[in-house]
């Protein structure tokens, strides 16, 4: 595992219940703000192996990026079960729910 991938997995594992992070936020915190697609790839390939809370990572607009029928419904269900609220357009209030590393 590369140092970047290791840091991404550590960061995603640290996102607490009831909070979300963005792909870009995780990439920046892991040391490469331009590696958003790398974060997506790491989550896709490692979430099951490392039991990562993949559902807590969303896009910069506060939306789920997965298509309907390909995980979006499961992600929304998991987030709502943790108390995360979506508006009528399916957007999460990042001011309220965005995780900040402490």
N, C-alpha and C positions, 0 to 999 in steps of 0.2 A: 504494500500500500504506500502510495506517495505521501510525503508530508502534508500536501494540500488535502488529499483525500482523508487522511487521518484527522486533520483539524476539522474538516467538514463534518465527519461522523461524530466527533466530540461535541461540536456546536449543536448539531441537530438533536443529539441525545440530551443536551442540556436545556432545550426549550421546555419550559414548564407547561403543565396542563392549563388550559384557559388562555394561552398566548399563542401568537403566530410569529413567524419570521418570513422575510421575503428571500427569494433565491439570491438576489443581488446583495442583500444584507449579509447572508451567510458567506457568499463569495468574498466580500470585502473583509469580513471578520476573519476569514481563513487566510487572508493575505493576497488575494488576487481579485480585485473588484470587477475585472473583465471576464471572469470565468463562470458566469451564470450558467451556461450550458454544461459546464463541468459539474456544477452542483446538481443539476438535473440528472446527469448521467450517474453520478455517485449515488443519489437517492434511488434511482431506478435499479441499480445493480446491487446495492448494499443494504437497503432497508430491511429486507427479510433476514439476511445473514446476521445483522447486528441489532435486530429488533428496534429499529429507529422509528420515532414518531413522525414519519414522512408526511402525515396529514397536516402537520402544523406548519408546513412551508408552502407559501402561496406566492402569487406574483406581486409586482410592485404597485399594481392598481387595487390590491386588496381582494383579488378574485382567485378562485380556483382555476388552475390552468388545464387540468385534465378534461378531456372531452366527455360529454354525457355518454354513458354506457361503457366507459373505459376507466372508471374509478372516481369520477366527479361526485356521484351520489354517495359513495362510501366516505369520501373525504369530508363532504359537507355533514353527513350524519355524525362522523367522529368529532368534528369540530363543535357542532351544536350540542353534542352530549357532554362536552367540556365547558359549556356555557358561552361559547362564542356566538355572537348574533350577526346575522346577515340582514342587509336592508332589502327592499323589494327588487333591486337590480342584482342581488347576489353579491354585494360588496360588504366586506368586513371593515369596520371603522379602525384604521391602523393607529389612530391617536389613542384609542382605548385598549386595543388588544395586542399591539406590536410589542414583542419581547425586546427588552434592552438588557444586555449582559451586565450583570452587577459585579 
